[in-house]
């Protein structure tokens, strides 16, 4: 009889199926393998290699999002694949993407500090003051998010997580979801940029507070150049704001899926007459849970600052925008500006939802499995 075997490399971390005359053999897989292991799968029939296939990593599944993040300096791999250990530190310091990311982080922090010059001694309680508070909160949040992602990238922890191999059920949908999120993010960015360009260039100075200290401390007769520069800065700030939250949410969904797979495996193990699982099975699941938790911990040490600033700043801005729409809308006569306020409110509310949903989902699974697999 013809012997058909599927050989997985390395066999200790993937499914191994041997279809032989005397029966079948299954070995449970880890949800994803380490970044230093080969991620290829080879199908062998009668000792002949037929179909070589490479497993999909998280980075490959999230390629549309990661490409956009690299464009804005939110992500870079500090080490090239062919870099040896003896050149590790040198490569980490002189990586071109790292230098670009440092420049972006520096620019956003200068922009955040500049935003505080928007206030004057003539400010009173009203729509103008609310707009200025929104600008300061939004610029600071984007700078913190950019810094958090830079630190996570420079430490190499993001690269380690993105280099993990996705299990088959998650890999089938990763590229689709990533593309949808990337398209949605770019749509929001382009829509928001359109409103900001209108407010700066075509609204008779309604949004000139974005140009501070110009036009409030330093008056320019023809501020066209500062307005164009302001549009470019706002475009990058908006991109950092959107893509940082989209990527964090997608990572939360991936980790939640991995935890859910562990839960399903445990349910199958307990689906027997005795309603019991062996100690070896429990230990296997505990190791899977520990591996997922370690990957979350690898990036949470840095991204927790981004998540905390996103939640606090967005909650603050949602309150400000909602109050402005309810009680101060009569101060605005331009219908485009009113639509822009609604657009900002919906965008910030959606961002707040993503931040809260991602954190709650992951914390839910971590808490459940920490109790289940806690060993005294």
Secondary structure as UniProt FT lines:
FT   STRAND          4..9
FT   HELIX           11..13
FT   STRAND          16..20
FT   TURN            21..22
FT   STRAND          23..27
FT   TURN            35..36
FT   STRAND          40..45
FT   TURN            46..47
FT   STRAND          48..54
FT   HELIX           58..61
FT   HELIX           63..71
FT   TURN            72..73
FT   TURN            81..82
FT   HELIX           85..87
FT   HELIX           88..94
FT   HELIX           96..115
FT   HELIX           116..118
FT   TURN            121..122
FT   TURN            125..126
FT   HELIX           127..154
FT   TURN            155..156
FT   HELIX           157..162
FT   HELIX           168..201
FT   TURN            204..207
FT   HELIX           208..211
FT   TURN            212..213
FT   TURN            215..217
FT   HELIX           224..269
FT   TURN            273..274
FT   HELIX           279..327
FT   HELIX           329..331
FT   HELIX           335..372
//
